Amino acid sequence: MVFLKKYGRWLVLALLLALMAGLGAHGVKTYLLYSKEPAQPAVIKVGELERSLLGLPHYVALAQGFYREQNLQVTSFVLDKSTQADLQLSNRADVYLGNLCQAVFTRPLGTGAELVALAGLARLEGSFLLGRQINQPFTWNSLKKKSILGDAPDSQANIVLEEALRQNKLALQHQVIIIQNLPPDLKEGAFEAGVGHFVQLPEPQATFTEQKGFGQKAVFLGGAVNPIPSLALLAPPAYPAEHSRQCQQLVNGLCKGLLWLDYHSAAEAAKAVARYFPELDHQTLTGIIDQYKKLGLWGKSPLIGQPEYESLQLYVKKAGELSNPVSYQDGVYAKFAKKAAKTVEYVPPSRQQEKTWWEKLKTLDFK
C-alpha cells in the first residue's frame, strides 16, 4: 500500500509516456508504410482562338499557379487557322477558349465540332466604337448618315454592334452603313487611311489607334447591350462526362483567377500576365486592364447564367445569323462552375494567418 502510494503517480506517468510513444511510433510507421507519393497532375490542353485580353482570368490562373494548386497541368496555345475553321480539337486540344457565336450559334448544322460551355471568363463584349474627332459627348444620333468599319456579319463583335444600333432606333444599312467586307487585320489601317467615319475595334487595337492620334473612343459597345458570355471555356460534350475531375480542377483554377483579378489592382494584374502579352508595355497593359475592370468586363464567378446565354442567342437571331439554335440546358454544362462558385475562395496574402502549432502538427508542415 505504501509502495503504491509512493510510486503510483510515477507509474501512471510512465504508462502515459509509453502509450504516447507507441502511438507516435505507430503513426510514423503508418505514414512511412502507407503514405503515397502525390498523384501525378492531370494534363489539359487549352486551344485559344486568339490571345485575347478578355481571357485575362485564364492567364492569371496560369501565372499565379492556380491550376497547379488543383494538381492540374494546363498548356494553353493559339490554334492554327485550319483548326480554328472546323474546331476539330481531338488531336490538338482538349478544351477551347473562344466565343459561343463561332463555336455554337453561327455554325451550319452538321459541320465542325459540337461544343458545350463549361465556364465563362468575360461577361461583356470587349470592343469599342472609335470616331475620328470627338469634340462633344457621344450620342447615338451622331451616327446617322455615317459609316462604320465593322466585322463580318456572323462575328460576335458585329452582332453586338448591330444590336446596340437597333436598340438605339438606328436603321441598319439605311441610317448607318456598316462596312463588313474588310478582313480584321486590315480594318485599323483602312481607318487610318480615311475609310469610314467610325471603326469598331477590340483592345489593344483601340488603344493603339488612340495613341497614334487617328481616332478616339466614343462608346464601349459591351456596355451598350445586356451582359453576354463573350468568352468561354468550351469542350465536346463527351469530354466533361469522361474527365469530370479534371474539368472541375480547371474551372476551380479559373474561378480563383477571377477572384484574384477582382481583388488586385490593374498594375498587379499587368505584372502577373505580362509574359502573355509581350507586344504591350507595362503602362499600356495596365491602362487597358484598369479600363476593363472599371467597365465591369469580368465578374467573380465562372458560371454562365441563363439570362446572359439567352440574350446572346437572341441577338444572334435578330441579326439573322442563328443557324444552330441551342437551348441553355444543351449549350451550357454548368455543374463545374456552380460548384466552383460555392467552394473556391481567394484569401489575399495580407489576410492569411500564420498556422498554429496544432495546425502544423496535423499537416506535418513546420516550415
DOTORZA-380058 format. One line per 4 residues: their letters; for each residue x negated, y, z of C-alpha. Coordinates in nm, 3 decimals. Layout:
BEGIN
A) X Y Z; ...
//
This chain:
BEGIN
MVFL) 0.000 0.000 0.000; -0.286 0.231 0.087; -0.460 0.129 -0.237; -0.156 0.219 -0.449
KKYG) -0.109 0.542 -0.265; -0.474 0.631 -0.303; -0.527 0.529 -0.667; -0.171 0.529 -0.814
RWLV) -0.193 0.869 -0.975; -0.524 0.778 -1.139; -0.376 0.454 -1.273; -0.079 0.640 -1.426
LALL) -0.312 0.894 -1.582; -0.534 0.616 -1.723; -0.233 0.437 -1.869; -0.113 0.757 -2.034
LALM) -0.456 0.822 -2.184; -0.476 0.465 -2.313; -0.131 0.495 -2.465; -0.221 0.821 -2.637
AGLG) -0.547 0.676 -2.767; -0.363 0.372 -2.902; -0.104 0.584 -3.076; -0.377 0.805 -3.220
AHGV) -0.572 0.507 -3.349; -0.255 0.360 -3.497; -0.177 0.689 -3.667; -0.526 0.720 -3.814
KTYL) -0.516 0.357 -3.926; -0.175 0.403 -4.085; -0.290 0.722 -4.257; -0.607 0.559 -4.391
LYSK) -0.440 0.236 -4.500; -0.112 0.357 -4.639; -0.159 0.716 -4.749; -0.177 0.756 -5.124
EPAQ) -0.352 0.999 -5.347; -0.120 1.280 -5.465; 0.071 1.179 -5.776; -0.080 1.298 -6.100
PAVI) 0.102 1.609 -6.227; 0.358 1.560 -6.499; 0.290 1.742 -6.826; 0.536 1.963 -7.014
KVGE) 0.455 2.135 -7.342; 0.645 2.461 -7.398; 0.669 2.581 -7.758; 0.730 2.955 -7.796
LERS) 0.899 3.132 -8.085; 0.658 3.420 -8.021; 0.455 3.566 -7.736; 0.728 3.799 -7.608
LLGL) 0.730 4.039 -7.313; 1.084 3.918 -7.244; 0.924 3.593 -7.127; 0.724 3.764 -6.851
PHYV) 0.861 3.541 -6.567; 0.721 3.237 -6.751; 0.376 3.393 -6.783; 0.387 3.498 -6.417
ALAQ) 0.465 3.138 -6.321; 0.170 3.019 -6.530; -0.072 3.282 -6.397; 0.030 3.253 -6.030
GFYR) 0.025 2.874 -6.027; 0.396 2.831 -5.953; 0.422 2.537 -6.192; 0.114 2.378 -6.036
EQNL) 0.282 2.413 -5.695; 0.554 2.188 -5.835; 0.287 1.932 -5.935; 0.352 2.018 -6.297
QVTS) 0.102 2.090 -6.572; 0.257 2.331 -6.824; 0.099 2.403 -7.161; 0.253 2.698 -7.345
FVLD) 0.178 2.792 -7.707; 0.333 2.968 -8.008; 0.485 2.727 -8.258; 0.370 2.738 -8.619
KSTQ) 0.607 2.871 -8.883; 0.710 2.529 -9.015; 0.807 2.408 -8.668; 0.999 2.729 -8.599
ADLQ) 1.202 2.677 -8.915; 1.360 2.347 -8.814; 1.286 2.338 -8.437; 1.185 1.973 -8.453
LSNR) 0.998 1.968 -8.122; 0.933 1.598 -8.071; 0.576 1.595 -8.198; 0.474 1.943 -8.084
ADVY) 0.661 2.048 -7.770; 0.900 1.917 -7.507; 1.076 2.245 -7.431; 1.144 2.550 -7.648
LGNL) 1.120 2.913 -7.534; 1.345 3.116 -7.761; 1.690 3.268 -7.805; 2.026 3.098 -7.827
CQAV) 2.119 3.269 -8.152; 1.847 3.100 -8.353; 1.842 2.776 -8.153; 2.218 2.718 -8.131
FTRP) 2.474 2.962 -8.269; 2.350 3.055 -8.616; 2.216 2.713 -8.719; 2.409 2.546 -9.002
LGTG) 2.587 2.233 -8.883; 2.378 1.920 -8.919; 2.044 2.098 -8.963; 1.745 2.113 -8.735
AELV) 1.734 2.014 -8.370; 2.027 2.031 -8.132; 1.917 2.209 -7.814; 2.069 2.293 -7.477
ALAG) 1.966 2.578 -7.249; 1.803 2.479 -6.918; 1.730 2.825 -6.776; 1.739 3.194 -6.862
LARL) 1.446 3.436 -6.846; 1.580 3.772 -6.969; 1.937 3.893 -6.926; 1.933 4.178 -7.181
EGSF) 1.823 4.210 -7.544; 1.490 4.391 -7.538; 1.492 4.620 -7.844; 1.515 4.999 -7.873
LLGR) 1.653 5.233 -8.134; 1.396 5.497 -8.226; 1.456 5.821 -8.410; 1.205 6.047 -8.582
QINQ) 1.264 6.351 -8.364; 1.491 6.353 -8.059; 1.543 6.717 -7.972; 1.859 6.666 -7.769
PFTW) 2.024 6.388 -7.565; 2.116 6.092 -7.783; 2.479 6.037 -7.876; 2.615 5.756 -8.089
NSLK) 2.783 6.009 -8.316; 2.435 6.129 -8.415; 2.404 5.803 -8.613; 2.683 5.898 -8.855
KKSI) 2.564 5.919 -9.214; 2.227 5.781 -9.107; 2.034 5.466 -9.195; 1.870 5.221 -8.953
LGDA) 1.585 4.983 -9.028; 1.720 4.668 -8.866; 1.658 4.294 -8.874; 1.806 4.000 -9.065
PDSQ) 2.186 3.970 -9.028; 2.169 3.648 -8.825; 1.896 3.764 -8.584; 1.982 3.827 -8.221
ANIV) 1.850 4.184 -8.236; 2.070 4.273 -8.535; 2.375 4.107 -8.380; 2.333 4.321 -8.066
LEEA) 2.278 4.636 -8.275; 2.596 4.572 -8.474; 2.794 4.510 -8.153; 2.665 4.835 -8.000
LRQN) 2.770 5.028 -8.310; 3.105 4.851 -8.319; 3.175 4.931 -7.952; 3.098 5.298 -8.021
KLAL) 3.351 5.312 -8.305; 3.098 5.334 -8.587; 3.189 5.156 -8.911; 2.906 4.929 -9.021
QHQV) 2.759 4.990 -9.369; 3.001 5.281 -9.408; 2.934 5.544 -9.142; 2.599 5.383 -9.057
IIIQ) 2.380 5.191 -9.301; 2.166 4.907 -9.161; 1.877 4.806 -9.385; 1.843 4.432 -9.324
NLPP) 1.617 4.303 -9.601; 1.276 4.408 -9.470; 1.054 4.143 -9.305; 0.999 4.223 -8.933
DLKE) 0.625 4.275 -8.979; 0.686 4.546 -9.242; 0.951 4.748 -9.058; 0.717 4.957 -8.849
GAFE) 0.506 5.054 -9.148; 0.811 5.132 -9.361; 0.947 5.364 -9.093; 0.612 5.540 -9.062
AGVG) 0.618 5.583 -9.441; 0.950 5.765 -9.423; 1.209 5.491 -9.485; 1.525 5.525 -9.274
HFVQ) 1.636 5.775 -9.010; 1.615 5.528 -8.719; 1.441 5.198 -8.659; 1.516 4.909 -8.425
LPEP) 1.201 4.775 -8.258; 1.115 4.549 -7.964; 0.825 4.607 -7.730; 0.537 4.664 -7.769
QATF) 0.607 4.790 -8.124; 0.844 5.058 -7.991; 0.575 5.196 -7.761; 0.310 5.179 -8.035
TEQK) 0.536 5.382 -8.265; 0.581 5.645 -7.994; 0.208 5.656 -7.917; 0.131 5.720 -8.284
GFGQ) 0.385 6.003 -8.295; 0.611 5.853 -8.563; 0.924 5.812 -8.350; 1.088 5.845 -8.010
KAVF) 1.304 5.601 -7.819; 1.665 5.711 -7.844; 1.853 5.430 -7.670; 1.789 5.089 -7.516
LGGA) 2.013 4.854 -7.713; 2.011 4.583 -7.448; 2.191 4.819 -7.212; 2.449 4.924 -7.472
VNPI) 2.636 4.589 -7.459; 2.722 4.336 -7.191; 2.438 4.126 -7.047; 2.346 3.824 -7.258
PSLA) 2.096 3.537 -7.212; 1.846 3.688 -7.455; 1.562 3.444 -7.382; 1.594 3.089 -7.252
LLAP) 1.418 2.759 -7.200; 1.585 2.501 -7.424; 1.540 2.129 -7.484; 1.700 1.843 -7.679
PAYP) 1.997 1.708 -7.477; 1.822 1.375 -7.412; 1.518 1.541 -7.253; 1.673 1.663 -6.923
AEHS) 1.856 1.333 -6.887; 1.533 1.135 -6.923; 1.300 1.379 -6.743; 1.517 1.518 -6.467
RQCQ) 1.238 1.555 -6.210; 1.004 1.737 -6.449; 1.282 1.972 -6.565; 1.366 2.060 -6.206
QLVN) 1.000 2.131 -6.136; 0.981 2.351 -6.446; 1.289 2.554 -6.355; 1.175 2.581 -5.992
GLCK) 0.844 2.731 -6.105; 1.023 2.970 -6.339; 1.259 3.077 -6.060; 0.965 3.163 -5.837
GLLW) 0.819 3.363 -6.125; 1.140 3.566 -6.142; 1.135 3.629 -5.767; 0.766 3.727 -5.776
LDYH) 0.830 3.969 -6.062; 1.123 4.127 -5.879; 0.915 4.187 -5.565; 0.585 4.305 -5.714
SAAE) 0.504 4.628 -5.893; 0.464 4.667 -6.267; 0.089 4.724 -6.221; 0.054 4.398 -6.026
AAKA) 0.254 4.213 -6.291; 0.043 4.361 -6.571; -0.276 4.248 -6.397; -0.137 3.897 -6.347
VARY) -0.031 3.839 -6.709; -0.295 4.043 -6.895; -0.459 3.732 -7.042; -0.138 3.653 -7.235
FPEL) -0.124 3.999 -7.398; -0.486 4.078 -7.494; -0.375 4.335 -7.753; -0.233 4.561 -7.479
DHQT) -0.444 4.774 -7.249; -0.352 4.781 -6.879; -0.184 5.122 -6.892; 0.039 5.032 -7.188
LTGI) 0.132 4.692 -7.047; 0.211 4.844 -6.707; 0.429 5.111 -6.867; 0.631 4.858 -7.069
IDQY) 0.685 4.628 -6.769; 0.784 4.922 -6.549; 1.032 5.040 -6.813; 1.188 4.693 -6.846
KKLG) 1.208 4.647 -6.467; 1.394 4.978 -6.429; 1.632 4.879 -6.711; 1.715 4.552 -6.532
LWGK) 1.585 4.321 -6.803; 1.505 4.039 -6.558; 1.717 3.905 -6.275; 1.634 3.690 -5.973
SPLI) 1.798 3.367 -6.087; 1.731 3.140 -6.387; 2.099 3.043 -6.408; 2.270 3.134 -6.736
GQPE) 2.620 3.244 -6.638; 2.922 3.150 -6.843; 3.037 3.514 -6.898; 2.694 3.609 -7.039
YESL) 2.684 3.300 -7.261; 3.033 3.366 -7.396; 2.958 3.735 -7.454; 2.667 3.641 -7.678
QLYV) 2.869 3.383 -7.868; 3.148 3.640 -7.917; 2.902 3.895 -8.057; 2.765 3.636 -8.299
KKAG) 3.121 3.553 -8.409; 3.215 3.920 -8.460; 2.901 3.963 -8.671; 3.025 3.680 -8.896
ELSN) 2.718 3.465 -8.820; 2.865 3.195 -8.592; 2.801 2.881 -8.794; 2.773 2.647 -8.496
PVSY) 3.015 2.728 -8.209; 2.917 2.552 -7.886; 3.106 2.564 -7.556; 2.927 2.670 -7.237
QDGV) 2.957 2.318 -7.097; 2.784 2.175 -7.406; 2.533 2.456 -7.456; 2.403 2.501 -7.101
YAKF) 2.258 2.231 -6.874; 2.299 2.433 -6.555; 2.213 2.168 -6.294; 1.845 2.260 -6.253
AKKA) 1.896 2.637 -6.245; 2.174 2.609 -5.987; 1.954 2.405 -5.755; 1.654 2.633 -5.806
AKTV) 1.860 2.945 -5.731; 1.969 2.791 -5.398; 1.641 2.638 -5.283; 1.343 2.830 -5.427
EYVP) 1.202 3.114 -5.219; 0.916 3.354 -5.261; 0.752 3.475 -4.941; 0.510 3.764 -5.010
PSRQ) 0.163 3.722 -4.858; 0.225 4.019 -4.627; 0.518 3.833 -4.470; 0.354 3.495 -4.439
QEKT) 0.277 3.399 -4.078; -0.023 3.205 -3.955; 0.065 2.842 -3.880; 0.084 2.743 -3.516
WWEK) -0.144 2.466 -3.387; 0.157 2.234 -3.372; 0.242 2.304 -3.740; -0.121 2.245 -3.837
LKTL) -0.123 1.920 -3.639; 0.190 1.797 -3.817; 0.042 1.865 -4.159; -0.321 1.785 -4.068
DFK) -0.407 2.132 -4.201; -0.673 2.302 -3.986; -0.805 2.546 -4.245
//
